[in-house]
Amino acid sequence: MPYLTRTQIDTRTSRRRQDIESPLFGGTLLIQELSRWDMQNADRFATIPTDLSKVYLLLHTAALFAAGVLDGASGKPMYTADEVSDWRDDADVWDEVVRIVTAIRALSEVGPESLKSGDLPSDVG
């Protein structure tokens, strides 16, 4: 009986990736879909300590950007959530981050608004 190989399983479980142009940053970014773990980490990173049912939106966005933007050469995340959240308060930069995160979320099948898989989301919280 032939057994499955890691390559066969990886083909089915690998995250989708795509290029996105960023005129503000001056080039092409490689983005990947988010995992449930990425969403849960973003929730934890951004949770308001005094109200655990809410998150700081910019911190949440920073965490999703960090999880979804990869270094094109290594395929590894380019930034940590802490690094992105430390960027200066520049409306143009943060508008671009939100635009890129919107593209990352559209590529992904996780998150409270996603029903791409046909099932109710199980990672809300």
C-alpha positions in Angstrom: 0.0 0.0 0.0 1.5 3.4 -1.0 1.6 5.9 1.9 1.1 9.6 1.5 4.2 11.8 1.4 4.7 15.1 3.1 4.8 16.8 -0.3 1.3 15.4 -1.1 -0.1 16.8 2.2 1.7 20.1 1.9 0.2 20.6 -1.6 -3.2 20.5 -0.1 -2.5 22.5 3.1 -0.2 25.2 1.9 -1.5 28.8 2.3 -2.3 30.7 -0.8 0.0 33.6 -1.7 -0.2 36.4 -4.2 1.6 39.6 -5.2 0.1 43.0 -4.4 1.4 46.4 -5.7 2.0 49.1 -3.1 2.6 52.5 -4.7 3.1 54.1 -1.3 5.8 51.7 -0.3 7.2 51.7 -3.8 6.9 48.1 -5.1 5.4 44.7 -5.0 4.6 42.9 -1.7 4.1 39.1 -1.3 1.0 38.4 0.8 -0.3 35.1 2.2 -3.7 34.1 3.5 -4.2 34.1 7.3 -4.5 31.0 9.4 -6.9 30.7 12.3 -3.8 30.9 14.5 -2.9 34.3 12.9 -6.4 35.6 13.7 -6.3 34.4 17.3 -2.9 35.9 17.8 -4.1 39.2 16.4 -7.1 39.1 18.8 -4.8 38.5 21.7 -2.3 41.1 20.7 -4.9 43.8 20.4 -7.4 42.9 23.2 -8.2 45.9 25.5 -7.2 44.7 29.0 -10.1 46.5 30.7 -12.7 45.1 28.2 -11.7 41.7 26.9 -14.6 41.7 24.4 -12.9 44.6 22.4 -9.7 45.1 20.5 -7.6 48.1 19.6 -8.3 48.3 15.8 -4.9 49.6 14.8 -3.1 47.0 16.9 -5.3 44.3 15.3 -4.5 45.6 11.8 -0.8 45.7 12.6 -0.9 42.1 13.7 -2.7 41.0 10.6 -0.3 42.9 8.4 2.7 41.3 10.1 1.1 37.8 9.7 0.2 38.3 6.0 3.1 40.2 4.5 6.1 38.1 3.6 9.7 38.7 2.5 9.7 37.8 -1.1 13.1 36.1 -0.9 12.8 34.0 2.2 9.0 33.6 2.3 9.1 34.5 6.0 7.1 37.3 7.7 8.8 40.6 7.0 7.7 42.3 10.3 6.5 41.4 13.7 3.2 42.9 15.0 5.2 45.0 17.5 7.4 46.4 14.7 4.3 47.4 12.6 2.5 48.9 15.6 5.6 51.1 16.3 5.3 52.8 12.9 4.7 56.5 13.1 1.2 57.9 13.0 1.0 58.8 9.3 -2.5 58.6 7.8 -1.1 57.6 4.3 0.9 54.8 5.8 -1.9 53.4 7.8 -4.4 53.8 5.0 -2.0 51.6 2.9 -1.7 49.1 5.7 -5.4 48.8 5.9 -5.7 48.4 2.1 -3.1 45.6 2.2 -4.8 43.9 5.2 -8.1 44.1 3.3 -6.4 42.2 0.4 -4.9 39.7 2.9 -8.3 39.1 4.5 -9.9 38.7 1.0 -7.4 36.0 0.3 -8.1 34.2 3.6 -10.8 31.9 4.7 -10.7 32.8 8.4 -12.2 35.7 10.3 -15.6 36.6 11.6 -16.9 37.8 8.3 -15.6 34.9 6.2 -17.9 32.2 5.0 -15.9 31.1 2.0 -15.6 27.5 3.3 -19.4 27.3 3.6 -19.2 26.8 7.4 -19.8 29.3 10.1 -16.6 30.8 11.4 -15.2 29.0 14.4 -12.5 31.4 15.4 -14.5 34.3 16.6 -13.4 35.5 20.0 
